Amino acid sequence: MKFTVWNWLVFPAMGLVWSMTVPIFNHFYCADMPIEHVTEMMDPQDWDSDTYQMINFIGLAEKYGYTAEEYKVTTKDGYILTLHRISGSPSSPKASGKPAVYLQHGILLSSDSWILMGPEKDLAFLLADQGKDVWLGNTRGNTYSRAHVKLDPAEEKFWEFSYHEMGIYDLPAIIDTILDVTDSQKLEYYGYSMGTTISYVLLSQRPEYNQKISKMYHIAPVAKWGSTLKSMLKVMDVIFDALKEFITFFKFQQLLPQSAMAAELGKKQCDESSFFQPICFTLFSTIGLDKSRFNQTLLPHVMKHFPAGVSKYTVYHYNQNYNTHKFAAYDYGVGINLKKYGTTKPPKYDLSKVKVPVTIWYADNDDIAYPDNVFSLAEELPNVIDVNKVDDPKFNHFDFLWATDVRQLVYNKL
Ligand SMILES: *[C@@H]1O[C@H](CO)[C@@H](O)[C@H](O)[C@H]1NC(C)=O
C-alpha cells in the first residue's frame, strides 16, 4: 500500500465514520441485508427477516401477463449465468418458430432494466408483442449471474474479469444456448452501451460467431474514445486515481451491486412524497438522462433494480480504453496477461472482423457514447447499414432505456 494521505488518513477516517454510522444505515435502510430474488412478494409475516425481498425478472414480466422463463448457462470458464426469456405476450402467446432476438444490457444493468417501464413502453415487451421470441442476458458479476462451478463471489478470484470475458465467454455460451433451445441458425442482437462493446469483443476475438447473428441493432455504442470527456465521465476521470486507491483500500472487487440500501433509499428519499426527492432526482440524473423525459414516479422502482453490480476491472478497462485511446483488452500486467491472453501485452480488438450488419443509434447529447466516438467506430466497422441520430437535442444515454418518449423516437423506427 502506498504511503499517501488517502491511505493513511482519509480512508481510515472514512472507515471509522462508516463503522460508527452503520447501525443507523442498517436500521433505516436495511444496509446489511442480503437480497433474495422472488417471483412474488411474500406476505411480510412469512418474510424471513434475514433477507430483503426483491421482485425478479419473472415477477416483473408475469405481472403484465407475459410468459417469462429462466435458464442457467455455464460458460467455458465456469461462470453460471442467468438467461431470461419472454416467450409469449398477451397478444402473441408462446409458440414454436418465433424468430429469436437477444437483448444485451449495459454496464451496471441487468435483464430487469429492459422491462421496468411496462408494456407499450419497453423494447422487450414491444418485441414480444410483435411475435418475437425475446431473450435477455445477464453478464457475469451482475445480480443474476454471481455463481461459478468452483469459485465463490466472496473470493477475489471470482472478480478477476472485465468486459473482455463477457465478450469471449458469456456471449458464446448464451448465444449457443438460445440457438440450441429454439433450434435456430441465427438470432438478431440488440445491444445497449456495454452490450455493444462486448459484441465487438466477441466478433473480433471469435469471428466464427459472425455466422450466428443475422443483424445487430446497436444503441448508444461504446468502443472508441476521442480526447474529451464530459459530465459524469469527466468527474470520474479527474478522481480516478483516488477512486482506485479507495477501491483497493476497502478491498472492493465489485462496484454498486443491487442492494437493499438503494431500494430503501429510493423508497424513503426518492419517492414523490419525500422532501429530498428533488435532490435525489438531480443526483440520479447525473448518470446521463434528461430529467424532463423520465417519469419521476418510477424512480423508487428503478432504484430497486439499478445499479445491479459490475466488477471493478470492467470499470478500469473502460478507463484504460479512454486513457490509451485504444480499443484493446485490459492490461493486468505481464503475469496475468500471459495467463489470460497468452501475450505480455493485451490484444487489440480488430473491428474489421465484425462482419454482421449493424444499425447504429446515437444521440447528440449522450453523456457516455459521444457522437464523434460513434462516427469513428462506424468508420471502422465493415458492415454498417445505417447510422441514425435521435431527433432530439436533449436526448441522453439512459433515455434509450427509460425515456417516456423513447418508443416514438427510437423503438418504433428500429
Ligand atoms: C408515470 O408512472 C406512473 C406509475 O406507473 C403512471 O401512473 C403515470 O401515468 C406515468 N406518467 C407518464 C407521463 O408516463
PDBQT file of the ligand as one rigid body, heavy atoms in Angstrom, charges set to zero:
ROOT
HETATM    1  C1  LIG A 501     -45.617   7.596 -14.591  1.00  0.00    +0.000 C 
HETATM    2  O1  LIG A 501     -45.728   6.365 -13.913  1.00  0.00    +0.000 OA
HETATM    3  C2  LIG A 501     -46.927   6.205 -13.178  1.00  0.00    +0.000 C 
HETATM    4  C3  LIG A 501     -46.829   4.897 -12.417  1.00  0.00    +0.000 C 
HETATM    5  O2  LIG A 501     -46.635   3.811 -13.287  1.00  0.00    +0.000 OA
HETATM    6  C4  LIG A 501     -48.120   6.252 -14.123  1.00  0.00    +0.000 C 
HETATM    7  O3  LIG A 501     -49.311   6.137 -13.391  1.00  0.00    +0.000 OA
HETATM    8  C5  LIG A 501     -48.080   7.554 -14.915  1.00  0.00    +0.000 C 
HETATM    9  O4  LIG A 501     -49.112   7.554 -15.864  1.00  0.00    +0.000 OA
HETATM   10  C6  LIG A 501     -46.738   7.728 -15.604  1.00  0.00    +0.000 C 
HETATM   11  N1  LIG A 501     -46.667   9.033 -16.257  1.00  0.00    +0.000 N 
HETATM   12  C7  LIG A 501     -46.280   9.191 -17.518  1.00  0.00    +0.000 C 
HETATM   13  C8  LIG A 501     -46.202  10.600 -18.008  1.00  0.00    +0.000 C 
HETATM   14  O5  LIG A 501     -45.982   8.250 -18.234  1.00  0.00    +0.000 OA
ENDROOT
TORSDOF 0
